[in-house]
Amino acid sequence: MNINVSLDDNQDLQNISNILVKLIKKCTVYLSANDDELLKQKISDLNGLYAMWINDTDDDYSADVYAAVAGMFAANVFRPLPPSSYAAADDDECGADVGAAVVGSGAGQDAVAAAAVEFQQTAMAYQAFRAFVDRLAFDGHAAGPHMGRRFAGGLAHRLNAADVNERLTARDTMIRVRETCPSARAGVLDAAVDELADFAYGYVPRHNGVLELLDLIADTVVYTDVDRPAVEKLSRVLLRLLKHQHLFSFKSKLIECIKALDSLNEELIPGALIFIMDIWKSHKVKTIVLLRTMIELYDWCNKEKWMKLQLLVVSHLSKFFSDYDFQLAEESMNFWIRILHENLKYWQERTDNIRVVVNALKKVTRTHWNSDCVKMAKNLLNIMVMKNVIKNSCVEDPEETFQEGKSKVINYCDYISQKMLKPLINPSKSTV
């Protein structure tokens, strides 16, 4: 069909809309590679729609056109993902790109080739839809009824695609829908959070698009208004991700997302610090990635809230000083000296509480196998004397005094932890 002739500028709006709806509906049926001629014609028609809309026609289309475009896009894009998108990863990744499978048989190679041919219509549907949404005459209010929560959910699901280029395209398409269709904004965020929650809570063993999801969510939090229930729901999902065994693969993006949400939920970063310590205590997980996450979040923690938390943090941190993993021991001691320098007056006035740190450092000097850790612990004790935090004659207390459950410091920290974390994990309203 010659679109330029059919859509003559002199035709009235209704005729233009009717012709467009017919053409778009021709592109709605998803074809297999066996439909060779029909598939070629469909791709040609989709390319024609893209060429027309990319030139930014200023026609005001009827509601039928918006409905047809949304239906065409859904039929071509919202397809079932292959089983490999959901299978548990064999390596230590949450779902980095899945490499192409090694297909030995000729039939297997034919199936891969057929899938590639069929995907052309999906790629062209993305391209045509984005050109349609980018038109200056695009009416977000007319599109709203056809691009709601269900539509956003279909797009969010494509963020688990194995192809990184499709994931980026799906993410950018969700951003376009969010920006151009006001009524779709809440649905876009909710769909992304639900998709992320499936991964965070283990309903999906792996997810290829965690980074893209976190990117989209952070961008939405920064550039749109988010209501309180959505903030609380997202906060719970982000905290849950801290427990994920593959945290290291998306830690930086998660921290960016937490920082973006901090302006809407001032309890989130303190809650994240407490949640990390709860993981250390309840699951006896002492991974360096959790420590590094805590250190990065410390930079953004509200000063007033940090003053209430630092005794709790240091009491947990000191347990790592003598850890067999020398890197964990060194980084935990480095974090302590930074906390000390930045909160010196606080620690100069807490001669009883500082004993937890002193005991931990002296244990390192006596028992640690790594000479660098021993040297660092001795240097830290000397610095603490120079800063008038401890006296040179400070004697190490009997170790049993500071066993968990007997120390007043630890018991107090447990109380604070439970009090601060409970509202974040178990809010009175709204659940994921």
C-alpha positions as CSV (number, residue, x, y, z in Angstrom):
1,M,0.0,0.0,0.0
2,N,1.3,3.4,-0.9
3,I,0.9,5.4,2.3
4,N,1.8,8.7,0.9
5,V,-1.0,8.5,-1.7
6,S,-3.5,7.0,0.7
7,L,-3.0,9.6,3.4
8,D,-3.4,12.6,1.2
9,D,-3.3,15.9,3.0
10,N,-6.6,17.0,1.7
11,Q,-8.5,14.0,3.1
12,D,-10.5,14.6,6.2
13,L,-9.5,13.3,9.7
14,Q,-11.9,10.4,9.7
15,N,-10.7,9.0,6.4
16,I,-7.0,9.3,7.6
17,S,-7.9,7.5,10.8
18,N,-9.8,4.7,9.0
19,I,-7.0,4.0,6.6
20,L,-4.4,4.0,9.3
21,V,-6.5,1.7,11.5
22,K,-6.8,-0.8,8.6
23,L,-3.1,-0.7,8.0
24,I,-2.1,-1.0,11.6
25,K,-4.5,-4.0,12.1
26,K,-2.7,-5.7,9.2
27,C,0.5,-5.5,11.2
28,T,-1.1,-6.8,14.4
29,V,-1.1,-10.6,13.6
30,Y,2.2,-12.1,14.7
31,L,3.6,-14.2,11.8
32,S,5.9,-17.2,11.8
33,A,9.0,-17.6,9.6
34,N,7.0,-19.9,7.4
35,D,4.8,-17.1,6.3
36,D,7.6,-15.7,4.2
37,E,5.7,-13.4,1.8
38,L,3.2,-12.1,4.4
39,L,6.1,-11.5,6.8
40,K,8.0,-9.4,4.2
41,Q,4.8,-7.4,3.5
42,K,4.2,-6.8,7.2
43,I,7.8,-5.6,7.8
44,S,7.4,-3.3,4.8
45,D,4.2,-1.9,6.3
46,L,5.7,-1.4,9.7
47,N,8.7,0.3,8.1
48,G,6.2,2.6,6.2
49,L,4.5,3.5,9.4
50,Y,7.8,4.3,11.0
51,A,8.9,6.4,8.1
52,M,5.7,8.4,8.2
53,W,5.7,9.0,12.0
54,I,9.4,9.7,12.2
55,N,8.8,12.7,9.9
56,D,6.5,14.0,12.6
57,T,3.1,14.3,10.9
58,D,0.9,16.8,12.8
59,D,-2.4,14.9,12.2
60,D,-4.7,14.6,15.2
61,Y,-5.6,11.0,15.1
62,S,-8.9,9.6,16.5
63,A,-9.0,7.3,19.6
64,D,-9.3,4.3,17.3
65,V,-5.8,4.9,16.0
66,Y,-4.4,5.0,19.5
67,A,-6.2,1.8,20.4
68,A,-4.9,0.1,17.2
69,V,-1.3,1.2,17.8
70,A,-1.4,-0.1,21.3
71,G,-2.9,-3.4,20.2
72,M,-0.4,-3.8,17.4
73,F,2.5,-3.2,19.7
74,A,1.2,-5.6,22.3
75,A,0.7,-8.4,19.8
76,N,4.2,-8.1,18.4
77,V,6.2,-7.3,21.6
78,F,4.4,-9.0,24.5
79,R,5.5,-12.5,23.5
80,P,6.5,-15.4,25.8
81,L,10.1,-15.3,26.8
82,P,12.2,-18.4,26.3
83,P,12.7,-20.7,29.4
84,S,16.4,-19.6,29.6
85,S,15.2,-16.3,30.8
86,Y,13.8,-17.9,34.0
87,A,16.3,-20.7,34.7
88,A,18.6,-20.4,37.6
89,A,22.0,-19.1,36.6
90,D,24.9,-21.6,36.6
91,D,27.5,-19.0,37.3
92,D,27.7,-16.2,39.9
93,E,25.5,-13.7,38.1
94,C,21.9,-12.6,38.7
95,G,21.3,-12.8,35.0
96,A,23.9,-11.1,32.8
97,D,23.4,-11.7,29.1
98,V,22.8,-15.4,28.3
99,G,25.2,-16.4,25.6
100,A,24.0,-18.1,22.5
101,A,23.4,-21.7,23.1
102,V,25.6,-24.1,21.2
103,V,23.3,-25.9,18.9
104,G,24.7,-29.0,17.4
105,S,21.8,-30.3,15.2
106,G,20.7,-28.8,11.9
107,A,17.1,-28.6,13.2
108,G,18.3,-26.5,16.2
109,Q,20.1,-24.1,13.9
110,D,17.0,-23.8,11.8
111,A,15.0,-22.9,14.9
112,V,17.4,-20.2,15.9
113,A,17.4,-18.8,12.3
114,A,13.6,-18.8,12.3
115,A,13.4,-17.0,15.6
116,A,15.7,-14.3,14.3
117,V,13.5,-13.8,11.2
118,E,10.4,-13.6,13.3
119,F,12.0,-11.1,15.7
120,Q,12.3,-8.6,12.9
121,Q,8.6,-7.8,13.2
122,T,9.1,-7.3,17.0
123,A,12.0,-4.9,16.3
124,M,10.0,-3.0,13.7
125,A,7.0,-2.8,16.1
126,Y,9.3,-1.2,18.7
127,Q,10.6,1.3,16.2
128,A,7.2,2.3,14.8
129,F,5.6,2.6,18.2
130,R,8.4,4.9,19.5
131,A,8.1,7.1,16.4
132,F,4.4,7.3,17.0
133,V,4.8,8.3,20.7
134,D,7.5,10.9,19.8
135,R,5.2,12.8,17.5
136,L,4.5,16.4,18.6
137,A,0.8,15.8,18.0
138,F,0.8,12.7,20.2
139,D,-2.1,13.0,22.7
140,G,-1.2,11.4,26.0
141,H,-4.8,11.7,27.2
142,A,-6.2,9.8,24.2
143,A,-3.5,7.1,24.6
144,G,-4.1,6.7,28.4
145,P,-6.9,4.2,28.3
146,H,-4.9,1.9,26.0
147,M,-1.5,2.2,27.8
148,G,-2.4,1.5,31.4
149,R,-1.0,-0.9,34.1
150,R,-1.4,-4.0,32.0
151,F,0.4,-2.4,29.1
152,A,3.2,-1.3,31.4
153,G,3.4,-4.8,32.8
154,G,3.9,-6.3,29.4
155,L,6.8,-3.9,28.7
156,A,8.4,-4.5,32.1
157,H,8.3,-8.2,31.4
158,R,10.4,-7.6,28.3
159,L,13.2,-6.3,30.6
160,N,13.9,-9.9,31.2
161,A,14.8,-10.5,27.6
162,A,18.2,-12.1,26.9
163,D,19.1,-9.5,24.3
164,V,20.6,-6.4,26.0
165,N,19.5,-4.2,23.1
166,E,15.9,-5.2,23.5
167,R,16.1,-4.6,27.3
168,L,17.4,-1.1,26.7
169,T,14.8,-0.5,24.0
170,A,12.0,-1.7,26.4
171,R,13.3,0.5,29.2
172,D,13.5,3.6,27.0
173,T,10.0,2.8,25.7
174,M,8.6,2.7,29.2
175,I,10.2,6.1,29.9
176,R,8.6,7.5,26.7
177,V,5.2,6.2,27.8
178,R,5.7,7.6,31.3
179,E,6.7,11.1,30.0
180,T,4.0,11.4,27.3
181,C,1.1,9.7,28.9
182,P,0.3,11.3,32.4
183,S,-2.2,8.6,33.4
184,A,0.4,5.9,32.7
185,R,3.1,7.1,35.2
186,A,1.9,5.3,38.3
187,G,1.4,2.1,36.3
188,V,4.9,2.2,34.8
189,L,6.5,2.5,38.2
190,D,4.2,-0.2,39.7
191,A,5.0,-2.6,36.8
192,A,8.7,-2.1,37.2
193,V,8.6,-2.6,41.0
194,D,6.5,-5.8,40.6
195,E,8.9,-7.2,38.1
196,L,11.8,-6.4,40.4
197,A,10.0,-7.9,43.4
198,D,9.6,-11.2,41.6
199,F,13.4,-11.4,41.5
200,A,14.0,-9.9,45.0
201,Y,11.7,-12.4,46.7
202,G,12.9,-15.4,44.7
203,Y,9.9,-16.1,42.5
204,V,12.1,-15.7,39.5
205,P,15.5,-17.5,40.0
206,R,17.3,-15.1,37.6
207,H,16.5,-11.9,35.8
208,N,18.5,-10.5,32.9
209,G,17.3,-6.9,33.4
210,V,17.9,-6.0,37.0
211,L,20.2,-3.2,36.0
212,E,17.7,-1.8,33.5
213,L,14.8,-2.1,36.1
214,L,16.8,-0.2,38.7
215,D,17.8,2.4,36.2
216,L,14.1,2.9,35.2
217,I,12.9,3.0,38.8
218,A,15.6,5.5,39.9
219,D,14.8,7.7,36.9
220,T,11.0,7.6,37.7
221,V,11.6,8.5,41.3
222,V,13.7,11.5,40.4
223,Y,11.6,12.9,37.6
224,T,8.0,12.1,38.6
225,D,5.7,12.5,41.7
226,V,5.5,9.2,43.6
227,D,2.8,8.6,46.1
228,R,3.4,7.3,49.6
229,P,2.1,3.7,49.2
230,A,4.4,3.3,46.1
231,V,7.4,4.7,48.1
232,E,6.8,2.2,50.9
233,K,6.3,-0.7,48.5
234,L,9.5,0.2,46.6
235,S,11.5,0.6,49.9
236,R,10.6,-2.9,50.9
237,V,11.7,-4.4,47.6
238,L,15.0,-2.5,47.6
239,L,15.8,-3.7,51.2
240,R,15.0,-7.3,50.2
241,L,17.5,-7.0,47.3
242,L,20.3,-6.5,49.9
243,K,19.8,-10.2,50.9
244,H,20.2,-11.5,47.4
245,Q,23.1,-13.8,46.9
246,H,24.1,-12.0,43.7
247,L,24.1,-8.5,45.2
248,F,27.6,-7.8,43.9
249,S,26.3,-7.8,40.3
250,F,23.9,-5.0,40.8
251,K,25.1,-3.3,44.0
252,S,26.0,0.1,42.4
253,K,22.6,0.4,40.7
254,L,20.8,-0.6,43.9
255,I,22.7,2.1,45.8
256,E,21.8,4.7,43.2
257,C,18.2,3.7,43.5
258,I,18.2,3.9,47.3
259,K,19.9,7.3,47.1
260,A,17.2,8.5,44.7
261,L,14.4,7.3,47.0
262,D,16.0,8.8,50.1
263,S,14.5,12.2,49.5
264,L,11.0,10.6,49.7
265,N,11.8,8.2,52.5
266,E,14.3,9.5,55.0
267,E,14.1,6.2,56.9
268,L,15.3,4.2,54.0
269,I,19.1,4.5,54.3
270,P,19.1,4.1,58.1
271,G,16.8,1.1,57.5
272,A,19.2,-0.3,54.9
273,L,22.1,-0.1,57.3
274,I,20.1,-1.9,60.0
275,F,18.9,-4.4,57.5
276,I,22.5,-5.2,56.5
277,M,23.4,-5.8,60.2
278,D,20.4,-8.0,60.6
279,I,21.7,-10.1,57.7
280,W,25.0,-10.3,59.4
281,K,23.5,-11.4,62.7
282,S,20.6,-13.6,61.6
283,H,22.2,-15.4,58.7
284,K,25.8,-15.2,59.8
285,V,26.7,-13.9,56.3
286,K,30.0,-11.9,56.4
287,T,30.5,-10.9,52.8
288,I,32.7,-8.0,51.8
289,V,30.0,-6.8,49.3
290,L,27.7,-6.1,52.2
291,L,30.4,-4.1,54.0
292,R,31.1,-2.1,50.9
293,T,27.4,-1.4,50.4
294,M,27.2,-0.2,54.0
295,I,30.2,2.1,53.5
296,E,28.6,3.7,50.4
297,L,25.3,4.2,52.1
298,Y,27.1,5.7,55.1
299,D,28.1,8.6,52.9
300,W,24.4,9.5,52.3
301,C,23.0,8.8,55.7
302,N,21.3,11.7,57.5
303,K,23.7,13.0,60.2
304,E,21.1,13.1,62.9
305,K,20.0,9.5,62.2
306,W,23.6,8.3,61.9
307,M,24.3,9.6,65.4
308,K,21.6,7.2,66.7
309,L,23.0,4.3,64.6
310,Q,26.7,4.5,64.9
311,L,27.1,2.6,68.1
312,L,25.0,-0.2,66.6
313,V,27.1,-0.2,63.4
314,V,30.4,-0.2,65.2
315,S,29.4,-3.0,67.6
316,H,28.8,-5.2,64.5
317,L,31.7,-3.9,62.6
318,S,34.2,-4.7,65.3
319,K,33.3,-8.4,65.0
320,F,35.0,-8.4,61.5
321,F,38.3,-7.0,62.7
322,S,39.7,-10.5,63.5
323,D,37.9,-12.3,60.6
324,Y,40.1,-14.9,58.8
325,D,39.4,-13.1,55.5
326,F,42.1,-10.5,55.8
327,Q,40.5,-8.2,53.2
328,L,37.3,-8.1,55.1
329,A,39.3,-7.5,58.3
330,E,41.3,-4.6,56.7
331,E,38.3,-2.9,55.2
332,S,36.3,-3.1,58.4
333,M,39.1,-1.5,60.3
334,N,39.5,1.2,57.7
335,F,35.8,1.9,58.0
336,W,36.2,2.2,61.8
337,I,39.0,4.7,61.6
338,R,36.9,6.8,59.1
339,I,33.9,6.7,61.5
340,L,36.2,7.7,64.4
341,H,37.7,10.7,62.5
342,E,34.3,12.0,61.4
343,N,32.6,11.5,64.8
344,L,35.6,12.1,67.1
345,K,33.8,14.0,69.8
346,Y,31.1,11.4,70.0
347,W,33.6,8.6,70.8
348,Q,35.7,10.7,73.1
349,E,32.6,10.9,75.4
350,R,31.9,7.2,75.3
351,T,34.6,5.6,77.2
352,D,32.5,2.5,78.1
353,N,31.2,1.9,74.6
354,I,34.6,2.2,73.0
355,R,35.7,-0.9,74.9
356,V,34.0,-3.1,72.3
357,V,36.4,-1.7,69.7
358,V,39.4,-1.9,71.9
359,N,38.8,-5.5,72.7
360,A,38.3,-6.4,69.0
361,L,41.5,-4.6,68.0
362,K,43.6,-6.2,70.8
363,K,42.3,-9.6,69.8
364,V,43.6,-8.9,66.3
365,T,47.1,-8.1,67.7
366,R,47.1,-11.4,69.6
367,T,45.5,-13.9,67.2
368,H,45.3,-12.8,63.6
369,W,47.4,-14.7,61.1
370,N,48.0,-11.8,58.7
371,S,50.8,-9.5,59.7
372,D,49.3,-6.5,57.9
373,C,46.1,-6.8,59.9
374,V,48.1,-7.0,63.2
375,K,50.1,-3.9,62.2
376,M,46.9,-2.0,61.3
377,A,45.2,-2.9,64.6
378,K,48.3,-1.7,66.6
379,N,48.3,1.6,64.6
380,L,44.6,2.1,65.2
381,L,45.0,1.6,69.0
382,N,47.9,4.2,68.9
383,I,45.7,6.6,67.0
384,M,42.9,6.2,69.5
385,V,45.3,7.0,72.3
386,M,46.6,10.1,70.4
387,K,43.0,11.3,69.8
388,N,42.2,10.9,73.5
389,V,39.6,8.3,72.8
390,I,41.3,5.7,75.1
391,K,44.1,5.8,77.6
392,N,47.4,4.2,76.9
393,S,46.8,2.0,79.9
394,C,43.5,0.7,78.6
395,V,43.3,-3.0,79.4
396,E,41.4,-5.6,77.4
397,D,38.3,-6.9,79.1
398,P,37.8,-10.6,79.5
399,E,36.3,-11.9,76.2
400,E,33.3,-13.6,77.9
401,T,32.1,-10.1,79.1
402,F,31.4,-9.2,75.5
403,Q,29.9,-12.4,74.2
404,E,26.6,-11.7,72.5
405,G,23.8,-11.5,74.9
406,K,25.9,-10.4,77.9
407,S,27.1,-7.0,76.7
408,K,24.9,-4.0,77.6
409,V,26.1,-2.4,74.4
410,I,24.9,-5.3,72.2
411,N,21.6,-5.6,74.0
412,Y,20.9,-1.9,73.5
413,C,21.9,-2.1,69.8
414,D,19.5,-5.0,69.3
415,Y,16.7,-2.9,70.8
416,I,17.4,0.1,68.6
417,S,17.7,-2.2,65.5
418,Q,14.2,-3.8,66.1
419,K,12.6,-0.4,66.8
420,M,13.9,1.3,63.7
421,L,13.6,-1.6,61.2
422,K,10.1,-2.8,62.0
423,P,8.2,0.0,60.3
424,L,10.1,-0.5,57.1
425,I,9.7,-4.3,56.9
426,N,6.2,-4.5,58.5
427,P,4.2,-1.3,57.7
428,S,0.7,-1.0,58.9
429,K,-0.6,-0.7,55.4
430,S,0.3,-1.9,51.9
431,T,2.2,-5.0,51.2
432,V,4.2,-6.2,48.2
